[in-house]
Amino acid sequence: MPSMRALRASDELARELVARLVRVGLASLGVLIVLAGIAVAPLPGPGGLPVIVVGLMLLLRNSFKARRTFVRFQHAHPKMVFPIRRLLRREPEILLVSWQQVLRIERLIVPRKLRFAIKTRRRFRRR
């Protein structure tokens, strides 16, 4: 009959194996959610970004390699990753990030004379 020490070791090994399987499963689910968010992103509305953020949350919390890759990408492209990092916080600033993205997209696409969001922001600041 096995000793108590051997039973504890086998229980610990089983728990570690289950924990690793759960971590791999959650990381895989995170990847699938990120891919779904990318697929939804071209549709009108902000549907893709929140889905991508949820997938990244799962992926970054359960994969050390993905976390390292994300940190490297953040150091290489801080302006692109900053809105995502703000959404990954415990209390995300969803409205502020959305407004900042609207201003950035407007600056890229709309001619200076027709920019609506900047004029609206200036009107509300005066009040």
N, C-alpha and C positions, 0 to 999 in steps of 0.2 A: 504494500500500500504506500502511495507517495506521501512524503512528509508535508507538513503545513507550509514550509518554506517553498517547496516546489509548486504547491497549489497557488500560493500568492504570486510567484513568478509567472506562472501560466496565466493567471487572471490579469496581471499587469500587462503581459504581452497581448492578450486578447483585447483589453481596453485600448492599448496603443494602436493596434491594428484597426479597430472600429473607428477610432478618432481620425486616423489617416484616411480611411475610406470616406468618412463624412466630409473631411476637408476637401478631398479630391472631387467628391460629388457636388459640394457647394461651389467650388471653383469652376467646375464644368457648367453648372447652372448659370453662374455669373457670365461666363463666355457666351452662352446661348442668349442670355438677356441682352448683352451688349450687341450681339449680332442682330437681334430683333429690333433694337433701338436704331441701329444703323439702317435697317431696312425700312423703318417707319419714318426716319428723318426727312426724306424728300416730300412727304405729304404736308399739306398746309397745317399750320399750328405748331406748337412747341412739343408735339408728342414724342419725338425722338430723344431729345435731351434728357428729360426725366427718366426715361427707360434706360438710357445709357448709364446715367449716374447710379441707378439702383444696381445694375449689373456690375459696374465698377466697384461699388461698395462690397458686394459679395466676393468678387474676384480678388480685390486688394486685401481683404481681411483673411482670406483663406489660401493665398498663394504668395510665398516669399519671393519667388522668381518674378511674378507679375509686379509685386511691390517695388523690387529693385529696378525693373524696367521702367515703371512709371516715374520713379524718382530721377532716373537718368533722363527721361524725356522731359521732365519738368525743368531740369537744369539746362537742357538744350533749348527748350522753347517755353520760357516762363509765361509769356503773354497768352499763349494758346491754352496752357494748363490751368492758369489762375482761376478762371470761372468754374472749372470743374472742381478744383480744390475747395473753392468757397461753397459749392453745393455738397461736397462730401463731409463737411463739418457736422457736428452734432445738431446744431441749430442753423440750418442753411438759410442763407439770405436769398431766397428764391426771386422775390420781386426786384431786388437790386441787381442781381445777376441778369435777369431777363431784360431789364431796362438798359443795362450796359451793353448787352448783345444787340438790342434794337439800335442803339446809337452807333455801334461799330458797323453793323450791316448797312445802315442808312448812309454812313460816311463812305462806304465802299461802292454803293450802287447808285444812290440818288445824287443828282447834281446839286451844287451848293444852294442855288436859289429855291429849290423845291423841297428842301429838308424840313419835314414837318416836326419830327421829334425834338430837335434842338430848339426850334422856335417855341414849342409847347413848354419845354423845360424852362426856358428863360421867362416866359409869361408867369409861370407858377412861382419862380424865385422872386419876382418883383413884389408879389402879394404878401 
